[in-house]
Amino acid sequence: MKHIGRRCRSPAETRNPCLWRVAVVTRPRLTFWLNPTVIRVELAVTFAGSGVSPLISDGGLATELEARGHDLSDPLWSARLLADAPGEIVAVHAAYFRAGADVATTASYQASFEGFAARGIDRREAAGLLRRSVELAKAACDGAARDGLLVAASVGPYGAALADGSEYRGRYGLSVAALTRWHRPRLEALASAGPDVLALETVPDIDEAEALVNLVRSVDVPAWLSYTIDGTQTRAGQPLADAFAVAAGVDEIVAIGVNCCAPDDVLPAIRVADIGKPVIVYPNSGEVWDGRAWTGPRRFSTQLATQWAEVGARIIGGCCRVGPADIAEVRRACNQREHFGVDSH
């Protein structure tokens, strides 16, 4: 695996280091002077932005892997390729960077120690595969011809690891303490690989959000918190305003928002997300999975993305069924908006 396990280069070795790469990745050698609070503050400032154009996140990793011919009908989903085809994951991250994304989200969403164990992979090797997901995104970041790129380590919900659609229902019957115990080793493995930010994503209910928020307080990596929603409620039926309030006053959470939801649900969610943090949104295409195939019309569009930016979204991307071509269109639309100086604030 020499081609994907390479050392992250320093600014002296590359003209295009990822933002805060040296500060985060080489933390073991810098802890005598590095204050993690400084990293959180700088990332929060970057997410908040000072210009008109938002940061652009990537689209669906699995969507593009499937488009490249990979069968992901596996309980590990895209995480299976961490062991079987890591180079393909790098290629997809690179495709999103070429399309104009500023953020690469790792292939760890559905990865779990239990899922790897079912394939005969022990905990030590599983932890290594989780760290590899971050290393692969870093490799794509280093190879891109742009500065200021970020790596977000995906921390999917407990329900995703069950591979039965539970992440779209929540209410697993587990306490906050039990969810905290389950998430801790995976989150710590990802954090140890030095991502720029943890993506606590597709969270279906407040209990799981509380568990994840409690955990990020114990690691030196900032995080965003993103819910999957139905209208203005979590998938578990809780008011979205109450869900966002979980992150209020938590310095480690540098952005809040929604993902893996209908595009039409994004605008109301942005208006609810008024807790003084930057807002991130990355919905699905608008098509619906019926258990066998994606059906219905696509609703994801540059017109909607522009509206999200106008009402305050600072990071915009896509989730399921949103590919590099869609992200390229969002990038162009946001660049045009910045060129003409449109600002709703």
Phi, psi and omega per residue, in radians:
M1 nan 0.496 -3.072
K2 -1.064 -0.536 -3.057
H3 -1.270 -0.271 -3.134
I4 -2.081 -0.171 -3.115
G5 -1.766 0.484 -3.018
R6 -1.325 2.729 3.115
R7 -1.166 2.454 3.073
C8 -1.240 2.248 -3.048
R9 -1.341 2.640 3.118
S10 -1.466 2.925 3.096
P11 -1.011 -0.491 3.126
A12 -1.251 -0.347 -3.073
E13 -1.734 -0.219 -3.114
T14 -2.541 2.571 3.093
R15 -1.457 -0.152 -3.013
N16 -2.283 1.005 3.113
P17 -1.239 2.601 3.032
C18 -1.157 2.605 -3.114
L19 -1.029 2.268 -3.128
W20 1.085 0.302 -3.102
R21 -1.037 -0.831 -3.099
V22 -1.141 -0.734 -3.109
A23 -1.080 -0.687 -3.044
V24 -1.545 -0.866 -2.998
V25 -1.204 -0.623 -3.105
T26 -1.681 0.453 -3.087
R27 -0.894 -0.721 -3.110
P28 -0.984 -0.517 -3.135
R29 -1.610 -0.120 -3.041
L30 -2.053 0.037 -3.038
T31 -1.127 -0.295 -3.141
F32 -1.239 -0.278 3.103
W33 -2.312 -0.292 -3.053
L34 -1.398 2.258 3.072
N35 -1.779 1.974 -3.120
P36 -0.989 -0.474 3.115
T37 -1.059 -0.629 3.129
V38 -1.099 -0.731 3.121
I39 -1.066 -0.806 -3.132
R40 -1.054 -0.773 -3.107
V41 -1.129 -0.758 -3.135
E42 -1.119 -0.712 3.136
L43 -1.178 -0.700 3.104
A44 -1.075 -0.693 3.115
V45 -1.138 -0.737 3.112
T46 -1.084 -0.790 3.123
F47 -1.102 -0.707 -3.128
A48 -1.149 -0.645 3.068
G49 1.253 2.719 3.083
S50 -2.052 -0.138 -3.134
G51 -1.894 -2.945 -3.100
V52 -1.425 -0.674 -3.015
S53 -1.376 2.346 3.068
P54 -1.372 2.920 2.907
L55 -1.228 2.605 3.132
I56 -1.932 2.116 3.056
S57 -1.542 3.039 -3.107
D58 -1.433 -3.016 3.085
G59 -1.912 -2.674 -3.091
G60 -1.271 2.046 3.101
L61 -1.122 -0.833 3.137
A62 -1.107 -0.635 3.124
T63 -0.979 -0.807 -3.104
E64 -1.336 -0.578 3.063
L65 -1.099 -0.726 3.089
E66 -1.140 -0.656 3.107
A67 -1.110 -0.445 3.114
R68 -1.547 0.125 3.002
G69 1.739 0.168 -3.101
H70 -1.579 2.337 3.065
D71 -1.494 1.986 -3.097
L72 -1.866 0.359 3.116
S73 -1.368 1.243 -3.044
D74 -2.516 2.542 3.119
P75 -0.982 -0.438 3.106
L76 -1.490 -0.204 -3.128
W77 0.952 -2.307 -3.087
S78 -1.141 -0.390 3.133
A79 -1.113 -0.356 3.084
R80 -1.009 -0.599 -3.075
L81 -1.327 -0.166 3.013
L82 -1.035 -0.603 3.098
A83 -1.646 -0.657 -2.956
D84 -1.595 -0.550 -3.083
A85 -2.685 1.090 -3.080
P86 -1.056 -0.567 3.132
G87 -1.077 -0.537 3.113
E88 -1.198 -0.591 3.090
I89 -1.157 -0.745 3.070
V90 -1.021 -0.747 -3.111
A91 -1.087 -0.669 3.140
V92 -1.246 -0.737 3.046
H93 -0.983 -0.770 -3.129
A94 -1.095 -0.657 3.125
A95 -1.098 -0.698 3.114
Y96 -1.215 -0.646 3.068
F97 -1.108 -0.728 3.104
R98 -1.101 -0.548 3.131
A99 -1.296 -0.213 3.106
G100 1.995 0.087 3.111
A101 -1.188 2.548 3.052
D102 -1.733 -0.262 -3.025
V103 -2.261 2.293 3.004
A104 -1.856 2.215 3.119
T105 -1.772 2.246 -2.955
T106 -1.241 2.887 -3.104
A107 -1.529 0.711 -3.073
S108 -1.943 0.089 -3.034
Y109 -0.907 -0.862 -3.059
Q110 -1.819 0.193 3.127
A111 -1.350 2.419 3.092
S112 -2.669 2.733 3.092
F113 -1.083 -0.662 3.132
E114 -1.170 -0.721 3.130
G115 -1.130 -0.722 3.086
F116 -1.171 -0.665 3.140
A117 -1.051 -0.618 3.134
A118 -1.130 -0.347 3.073
R119 -1.718 0.175 3.108
G120 1.444 0.301 -3.131
I121 -1.713 2.147 -3.087
D122 -1.338 3.012 -3.025
R123 -1.104 -0.658 -3.133
R124 -1.117 -0.807 3.133
E125 -1.183 -0.644 3.118
A126 -1.089 -0.742 3.090
A127 -1.062 -0.664 3.096
G128 -1.123 -0.657 3.114
L129 -1.204 -0.645 3.057
L130 -1.075 -0.786 3.098
R131 -1.131 -0.617 3.129
R132 -1.057 -0.600 3.137
S133 -1.005 -0.654 3.098
V134 -1.268 -0.729 -3.140
E135 -1.064 -0.658 3.129
L136 -1.139 -0.734 3.104
A137 -1.144 -0.647 3.092
K138 -1.113 -0.698 3.137
A139 -1.054 -0.753 3.097
A140 -1.162 -0.657 3.126
C141 -1.099 -0.792 3.139
D142 -1.137 -0.525 -3.111
G143 -1.472 -0.166 -3.132
A144 -1.386 2.620 -3.084
A145 -1.648 0.760 3.125
R146 -2.506 2.615 3.051
D147 -1.536 2.912 2.960
G148 1.284 0.430 3.135
L149 -1.523 2.624 -3.048
L150 -2.154 2.610 3.059
V151 -1.968 2.129 3.113
A152 -1.909 2.081 3.128
A153 -1.446 2.014 -3.079
S154 -1.257 2.173 3.032
V155 -2.038 1.609 -3.124
G156 -1.312 2.927 -3.098
P157 -1.309 2.874 3.085
Y158 -0.955 -0.719 -3.103
G159 -1.070 -0.512 3.123
A160 -1.136 -0.663 -3.137
A161 -1.185 -0.385 3.080
L162 -1.298 -0.350 3.095
A163 0.976 0.630 3.126
D164 -2.269 0.279 3.140
G165 1.460 0.116 -3.086
S166 -1.092 -0.417 -3.128
E167 -1.185 -0.217 3.091
Y168 -1.737 0.178 3.066
R169 -2.191 -0.696 -3.049
G170 1.201 -2.750 3.099
R171 0.879 1.036 -3.045
Y172 -1.328 -0.184 -3.031
G173 1.508 0.240 3.119
L174 -1.898 2.562 3.097
S175 -1.343 2.913 3.057
V176 -1.033 -0.717 3.134
A177 -1.088 -0.727 3.137
A178 -1.169 -0.702 3.098
L179 -1.147 -0.645 3.098
T180 -1.087 -0.794 3.128
R181 -1.082 -0.680 -3.115
W182 -1.204 -0.747 -3.067
H183 -1.320 -0.480 -2.959
R184 -0.952 -0.944 -3.059
P185 -1.104 -0.622 3.129
R186 -1.207 -0.790 -3.140
L187 -1.105 -0.699 -3.140
E188 -1.176 -0.660 3.099
A189 -1.100 -0.776 3.120
L190 -1.133 -0.772 -3.126
A191 -1.090 -0.598 -3.105
S192 -1.176 -0.326 3.133
A193 -1.443 -0.104 3.045
G194 1.364 0.788 3.007
P195 -1.229 2.871 3.073
D196 -1.296 -0.542 -3.089
V197 -2.730 2.615 2.998
L198 -1.633 2.327 3.094
A199 -1.742 1.681 3.058
L200 -1.427 1.660 -2.865
E201 -2.186 2.798 3.139
T202 0.968 0.683 -3.132
V203 -1.379 2.171 -3.014
P204 -1.615 -0.277 -3.115
D205 -2.675 2.914 -3.018
I206 -1.178 -0.648 -3.134
D207 -0.998 -0.807 -3.132
E208 -1.191 -0.641 3.081
A209 -1.058 -0.740 3.128
E210 -1.083 -0.728 3.119
A211 -1.081 -0.786 -3.101
L212 -1.207 -0.720 3.130
V213 -1.109 -0.701 3.084
N214 -1.069 -0.656 -3.107
L215 -1.227 -0.704 -3.078
V216 -1.162 -0.331 3.051
R217 -1.124 -0.381 -3.039
S218 -1.697 -0.041 3.105
V219 -2.071 2.808 -3.049
D220 -1.657 0.555 3.140
V221 -2.189 2.254 3.093
P222 -1.193 2.895 -3.076
A223 -2.530 2.691 2.870
W224 -1.884 2.683 -3.137
L225 -2.074 2.085 -3.057
S226 -2.296 2.221 -3.118
Y227 -1.695 2.594 2.859
T228 -1.613 2.341 -2.915
I229 -2.325 2.911 3.003
D230 -2.343 1.829 -3.022
G231 1.238 -2.228 3.102
T232 -1.907 0.548 3.077
Q233 -2.249 2.723 2.961
T234 -1.158 2.939 3.105
R235 -1.104 -0.380 3.093
A236 -1.507 0.019 3.057
G237 1.569 0.231 3.133
Q238 -1.560 2.555 3.108
P239 -1.010 2.349 -3.082
L240 -1.122 -0.560 3.099
A241 -1.056 -0.704 3.099
D242 -1.174 -0.629 -3.137
A243 -1.155 -0.775 3.126
F244 -1.155 -0.543 -3.112
A245 -1.084 -0.361 3.103
V246 -1.017 -0.566 -3.082
A247 -1.624 -0.082 -3.097
A248 -1.087 2.275 3.099
G249 1.322 0.082 3.124
V250 -1.689 1.850 -3.042
D251 -1.087 -0.545 -3.108
E252 -1.174 -0.410 3.079
I253 -1.546 1.918 -3.015
V254 -1.709 -0.111 3.064
A255 -2.812 2.690 3.078
I256 -2.315 2.796 3.108
G257 2.985 -2.696 -3.080
V258 -2.391 2.653 3.058
N259 -2.682 2.984 3.110
C260 0.862 0.889 -3.127
C261 -2.449 3.089 3.107
A262 -1.260 2.442 3.097
P263 -0.967 -0.602 -3.108
D264 -1.202 -0.275 3.128
D265 -1.510 -0.144 -3.006
V266 -1.268 -0.815 -3.056
L267 -1.019 -0.850 3.081
P268 -1.069 -0.608 -3.131
A269 -1.143 -0.699 3.118
I270 -1.049 -0.699 -3.118
R271 -1.194 -0.468 3.111
V272 -1.410 -0.470 -3.014
A273 -1.379 1.041 -3.046
D274 -1.910 1.230 3.124
I275 -2.138 0.319 3.061
G276 1.436 0.370 3.089
K277 -2.164 2.659 3.041
P278 -1.000 2.626 -3.087
V279 -1.917 2.315 3.080
I280 -2.008 2.382 3.122
V281 -2.399 2.316 3.049
Y282 -2.664 1.440 -3.086
P283 -1.379 3.033 3.004
N284 -1.304 -3.127 -3.124
S285 -1.234 -0.369 -3.019
G286 1.889 -0.306 3.031
E287 -1.215 2.794 -3.072
V288 -2.115 2.336 3.091
W289 -1.481 2.116 -3.090
D290 -1.721 0.233 -3.108
G291 1.728 -0.305 3.125
R292 -2.238 -0.606 -3.070
A293 -2.729 2.847 3.042
W294 -1.448 2.276 -3.096
T295 -2.268 2.901 3.076
G296 1.529 3.018 -3.069
P297 -1.385 2.682 2.981
R298 -1.386 2.384 3.124
R299 -2.062 -0.238 3.120
F300 -1.128 2.254 -3.086
S301 -2.689 2.790 3.074
T302 -1.173 -0.523 3.099
Q303 -1.086 -0.781 3.102
L304 -1.158 -0.755 -3.129
A305 -1.036 -0.684 3.105
T306 -1.129 -0.695 3.090
Q307 -1.097 -0.701 3.127
W308 -1.084 -0.707 3.114
A309 -1.146 -0.678 -3.082
E310 -1.144 -0.516 -3.135
V311 -1.684 0.094 2.950
G312 2.141 -0.011 3.093
A313 -1.144 2.284 -3.097
R314 -1.846 -0.274 3.033
I315 -2.331 2.163 -3.063
I316 -2.254 2.324 3.081
G317 -2.731 -2.694 -3.128
G318 -2.477 2.909 -3.138
C319 -2.165 -2.266 -3.032
C320 -1.019 2.324 3.062
R321 1.255 0.214 3.037
V322 -1.885 2.062 -3.033
G323 -1.935 -3.075 -3.124
P324 -0.978 -0.652 3.135
A325 -1.103 -0.679 3.096
D326 -1.142 -0.747 -3.138
I327 -1.143 -0.651 3.095
A328 -1.082 -0.695 3.106
E329 -1.158 -0.710 3.098
V330 -1.107 -0.739 3.110
R331 -1.033 -0.797 -3.131
R332 -1.120 -0.744 -3.125
A333 -1.112 -0.727 -3.134
C334 -1.228 -0.629 3.070
N335 -1.114 -0.717 3.106
Q336 -1.122 -0.696 3.127
R337 -1.085 -0.733 3.125
E338 -1.175 -0.683 -3.129
H339 -1.050 -0.683 -3.125
F340 -1.543 0.014 3.023
G341 1.220 0.522 -3.140
V342 -1.287 2.284 3.115
D343 -2.663 2.251 -3.081
S344 -1.609 -0.028 -3.024
H345 -1.751 nan nan
